Amino acid sequence: MGKVCISVTKYFLFLFNFLFFVFGALIMGFGLWILLDNQSFIAILQEDSSELKVGSYIVIGIGAFTMVMGFVGCLGAIYEIRCLLGLYFTLLLLILIAQVVAAVLIFFQRDVLRSSASNVVTKIVESYQGQNKTAEHAWDYIQMSMNCCGWTGPDDWRKNPVIKNSSYTLYPCSCRNVSTSPENVTDGSFCESPDWPTYSTGCVFSVESWLFTNYGVILGICLGVAVIELLAMILSMGLCKSVHQEDYTKVPKY
């Protein structure tokens, strides 16, 4: 490989690793969002799911690890350090394998994940007291923003003890259909009405609709990351083979 090719490979590899560093920061930020956000569907699941909290720490760790790996790759590419290039290739291969395994597990366990989400949301709906807890506030936000009511439908709320045992006809305020009942919608708690002016669609269908709508974007991002990883592996191996042992003196000296 000529000097020009080595230089081109080196700077392309540096660019890829800079992208990895940025991706790592984004992944770590996503993990922090999962851990700290209190106004999304993630907050609903996190309230009663210790697995999601552990998963958020794992995502943060993966992001930090990806940032370190990008830094190692950049250093190995610029200074042509063979051991760092070899270490970078190995780490990248392990990450790629882990991503494939995770995708396969999610695909085959999708029914289990859906059942788990259903159990968590059903528990929140049935124990809802309108006390502005994190999970209750997040679920109110989901129903209002997605124009839905309950998990499978508004009948889920009829199992709520506050509604069931009340002498008045109550319904969750965040379920109010503003197109048929244009009054001001309160953020939480219960409202009184002889007929429930609520949305008829369950939130499970709204969530699935969002996923299907954005499926192409999510898949495209995953494939794009995989392609970048494969190209970086190829470039790192090519550069590592091009660096002669006698030139292995490019470690910066201070």
N, C-alpha and C positions, 0 to 999 in steps of 0.2 A: 504494500500500500504506500503510495507516494506521500510526500510531505503535504501536498495540497489536500489530498483525500483525508489524511490524518487531521489536518486543521479543521476541515469542514465537519468531519465526524465529531471532533472534540467540541466544537461550538454548538452543533446540533444537540449533542448529548447534554451540554450545559443548559441549553434552552429547555429540553425535556425535563431536566431535573429541577429547573426553576419552576416549571409548571407543577411538578410534583410537590414542591415546597408550598406553592399556593393552594393546590388541592388539599394538602395536609392541613393547612390553616382553615380551609373551608369545612373539612370534615370535623375538625376539632370544634369549630364554631357551631356546627350542627349538633354535635354531642352536648355542648353546653346549652344550646337552645332546648333540646329534649329535657335536660335536667332542670332548667330554670323557668321555662315557659309555663304560664298558668292560664292561657286563653286559647287552647287548641285541643284537638282530639287526643293528642299525646298526653296532655295533662290528665285527661279522663282515665286513660289506661294506667298512667303512672301512679295514681292515687292508691290503687289496690294491686299493683303488679310490681313485686320486687324484681322480677326478671327484667322489666323495662329499665329500672334504675341501674341494675347491673349492666344492661346493654348500653346505656348512655355512657357509663364509665369506660366500657370497652371501646365505644366509638371515639371518645376523647383520646384514649390511649392509642388507637389506630391513627388518628390524626396527628398526634405528636410523633409517633413512630415514622409516619410518612414524611413529616417535615425533616426529621433527622436523616432519613434515608435520602431525601432530596439534597440536603446539605452535603452528605457523604459523596453522592454522585457528582455534584458540582465540583467538589474539591478534587475527586479522583479524575474528572475529565480535564479540568484546567491544568493540573500539575502532572497528569498522566501517571498516576500512582497505581501500579498494577494490583496491589493487594486491596486497595479501596475499590477499584473497578470490579474485581472478583467478588468482594463482599457485597457490593451494590447489586451485582447480577444475582447473587444467591438470595438476598433479601427480597428483590423484586419478584423472583420466581416463587418464593414462599407466599408473598402477598397475592400473586395471581392465582395460585392454587387455593388459597383461603377464600378468595372471592368466588371462585367457581363452586367450591363446596358450600359456601353460604347461600349462593343462588339456588343450588339444587335442593338444599334443606328447606328454604323458604317455599320453593315450588311444591315440594311433596308434603309440606306441613301447613299449607295454606288453609285447609279446612280446620285444623287444630287452632291456628292463629285466629281465624274468624270466630270459632266457638269461644275461645278465651276472651276476645274482645266483647262478644255478646254477653258473656257472663258478668264481666266487669261493669258494662253499661247498665245491664238489668239490675244489678245490685245497687248502683248509684240512683237509678230512677225509683226503685222500691224504698230506698232509705232516705230519699230527698226530704229535707225539712225546711228549705228556704232560708238557711242560716248563713249563706254567702261563703261557704267553705270553698276551697280551691277547686275541687272536683265539681261541685254544684255550679259554681260560677262559670267554669269552663264549659260545662254541658249546656247551660243557658246560652252561652255565646255561640256554641255549635248550632243549636236549634234555631237561633235567631238569624245567624249568618247563612246557614244552608237551607233555610225555609223548610224545616222538617220537624217531626214531633215523635219522641220515643225512639226506640231502636228499630222495631219492625213496624210501628204505627202508634197512633195516639192511645190505643187500648192498653199499651204497656203501662201508662200512667194510672190506670184504674186500679192497679194493685198497690199503689202508694197508700200507706195507712192514713195520711193526712186527708187525702181526697176521699178515701173509702169511708172513713169514720166521721167526716164532717157532716153537720146538719144542713150545710149549704152546698150548692152545686159548684164545686171548685174545679179549676183546671190550671195547668202551669202557664204563667203569663208569657214565658219565652216561646211558647208554642203558638201564640196568637197569629192568625193569618191576617196580615195587615191589609190585604187586598179586599177582604170581606168584612173586616172589623178595623177600620182605620184609626181607632183611638190610640193614644200614646201607649207604647209598650214598655212596661217596666222591665228592668234587667233580670229580675228573679222573683222568687216566691210564687204565690198563687193568686189567681183572679177569680171573680165570681160571675157566673152567667148560667142561665137555664140550659142553653145549648152551647156546646164547646165550639167556639169559632177558631179552631186550630187547623194547622196543616195536616193533610191526610197521609202524607208520605213519611215513611220511617227514615231515620237518619242513615241506616245501613245502606239504603239505596242511593242516598246522596253521596256518601263516602265512596261507594263502589263506582258511581258515575264519574266522580272526580278522578279516581284512579284510572278508569278506562279512557277518559278524555285526555289525560296526561301520560298515558301509557307509552306513546311513541317518544315523548320527550325523555321520560325516565330511561327507557331502553336505549335511546340514542346516546344519552350521557354515559351509561354503563359501557356500551360498546366503544364509545370514544376513549374512555379511560383505559379499557383493555387494549385497544390498538396502540395508544401512546406507550403503555407498559411494554408491549411486545417490541415496538420500535426501539425503545430505550434499552431493552435487553440485547437486541441485535447489535445496536451501536456500541454498547459497553463491552460486549464480547469481542467485536471487531477491533475496537481501540485497544483493548487489553492484549490481544494477540499482536497488534502492530507495535507495541512498545517493547523495544529490545531490552534484554536484561542488562546490558552494559549501560543503557541510558537511564537506568533506574536510580537516578540521583536527583530527581526533580522535586524532592520534598523540600519545602522552603526552610531555609536555615536562618536562625536569628541569633 
